[in-house]
């Protein structure tokens, strides 16, 4: 190989097409989460809004919906006394949630003190 061929090969090597630019894994995960969970999140948000409307303010301030899975709505309550008060009215709350959002398929409300 003469010097001109070597020069041509080295230039060809340096001007090869660059691979696609690297993409951050976090960006991919964020996009996937937005696409996959947007429907669930919207339903969860709507249930949270209804929850706020159904409860008196003094009771709503002491609880928070933390999860909705396996046909169970999980609510975190800040004291045992408020958890008991919520348990007493849980059947009415469940009925209202099922009536307004039957597609959520909520069959139980679980109250946890924390």
JOCOR-V13988 format. One record per backbone hydrogen bond with DSSP energy under -0.5 kcal/mol. CO is the residue of the C=O (numbers start at 1). NH is the residue of the N-H. If there is no record, write none. Layout:
CO:NH ; CO:NH
//
This chain:
2:6 ; 3:7 ; 4:8 ; 5:9 ; 6:10 ; 7:11 ; 8:12 ; 9:13 ; 10:14 ; 11:15 ; 13:16 ; 24:28 ; 25:29 ; 26:30 ; 27:31 ; 28:32 ; 29:33 ; 30:34 ; 31:35 ; 32:36 ; 33:37 ; 34:38 ; 37:41 ; 38:42 ; 39:43 ; 40:44 ; 41:45 ; 42:46 ; 43:47 ; 44:48 ; 45:49 ; 46:50 ; 47:51 ; 48:52 ; 49:53 ; 50:54 ; 51:55 ; 56:59 ; 56:60 ; 57:61 ; 59:62 ; 60:63 ; 62:78 ; 64:76 ; 67:74 ; 69:72 ; 71:107 ; 71:108 ; 72:69 ; 72:74 ; 73:75 ; 73:110 ; 74:66 ; 74:67 ; 75:77 ; 75:112 ; 76:64 ; 77:114 ; 79:83 ; 80:84 ; 81:85 ; 82:86 ; 83:87 ; 84:88 ; 85:89 ; 87:90 ; 89:93 ; 90:94 ; 91:95 ; 92:96 ; 93:97 ; 94:98 ; 95:99 ; 96:100 ; 97:101 ; 101:104 ; 102:105 ; 108:73 ; 109:111 ; 110:75 ; 112:77
//
